[in-house]
Amino acid sequence: MKTITISTKRNDQILDITEVIETHLREAPHEDGLCSIFVSHTTCALTTADLDPGTDLDFIDALPFPYTRSYTFVNHRLIRGGSL
């Protein structure tokens, strides 16, 4: 098992750790196996996403809003009410 420490510079920051994980997997002594990633902090989250340019900003913009509210993002601008 290997521990990887990732540091952030802000409270609301999204980091793409794909390269870090891929490097570890390339250097691992086994050809087959399971890669399990665990986040041990209560204010941190791990997700999978295709980070097209601006997707990280959309995600950060959506975090303050309750999930019961409807919202839509267009060109990385929040449109309240979920309609265009």
C-alpha positions in Angstrom: 0.0 0.0 0.0 1.2 3.5 -0.8 0.1 6.8 0.7 0.0 9.8 -1.5 -0.4 13.2 0.0 -2.1 16.0 -2.0 -2.0 19.6 -0.8 -4.3 22.4 -1.8 -3.8 26.1 -1.8 -7.4 27.3 -1.3 -10.6 26.0 0.4 -12.5 25.7 -2.9 -10.1 24.0 -5.3 -10.4 21.1 -7.7 -7.3 19.1 -8.4 -6.8 16.6 -11.2 -4.8 13.8 -9.6 -5.0 11.5 -12.7 -1.3 11.9 -13.5 -0.2 11.2 -9.9 -2.3 8.0 -9.8 -1.1 6.9 -13.3 2.5 7.4 -12.3 2.1 5.3 -9.2 0.4 2.5 -11.2 3.1 2.5 -13.8 5.8 2.2 -11.1 3.9 -0.5 -9.2 5.5 -3.9 -9.2 2.4 -5.7 -10.1 0.7 -6.0 -13.5 -2.7 -6.8 -12.2 -4.6 -5.6 -9.2 -7.0 -3.1 -7.7 -6.4 0.6 -7.2 -8.4 1.9 -4.3 -8.4 5.6 -3.5 -9.5 6.8 0.0 -9.9 10.4 1.1 -9.5 10.8 4.9 -10.7 14.4 5.4 -14.4 15.3 6.0 -14.2 18.4 3.8 -12.6 16.7 0.9 -14.3 14.7 -1.9 -13.2 12.4 -4.6 -15.1 12.2 -7.9 -14.6 11.0 -11.5 -15.2 13.6 -14.2 -14.2 14.6 -17.6 -12.7 18.0 -16.9 -13.4 19.9 -20.0 -12.1 23.5 -19.8 -14.3 25.4 -17.3 -16.0 22.3 -15.8 -14.1 22.7 -12.6 -15.3 26.3 -12.3 -18.9 25.1 -12.9 -18.6 22.6 -10.1 -17.2 25.1 -7.6 -20.0 27.6 -8.5 -22.6 24.9 -7.8 -21.3 23.9 -4.4 -23.0 26.7 -2.4 -26.5 25.9 -3.7 -28.8 23.3 -2.2 -29.4 20.3 -4.3 -33.2 20.8 -4.2 -32.7 24.0 -6.2 -32.7 23.9 -10.0 -29.8 25.5 -11.7 -28.1 25.4 -15.1 -24.7 26.4 -16.3 -24.2 28.0 -19.7 -20.7 29.1 -20.8 -19.7 28.8 -17.1 -22.3 31.3 -15.9 -24.9 30.3 -13.4 -28.5 30.5 -14.7 -30.8 30.3 -11.6 -34.1 28.4 -12.0 -32.6 25.9 -14.4 -34.0 27.3 -17.7 -32.0 28.9 -20.5 
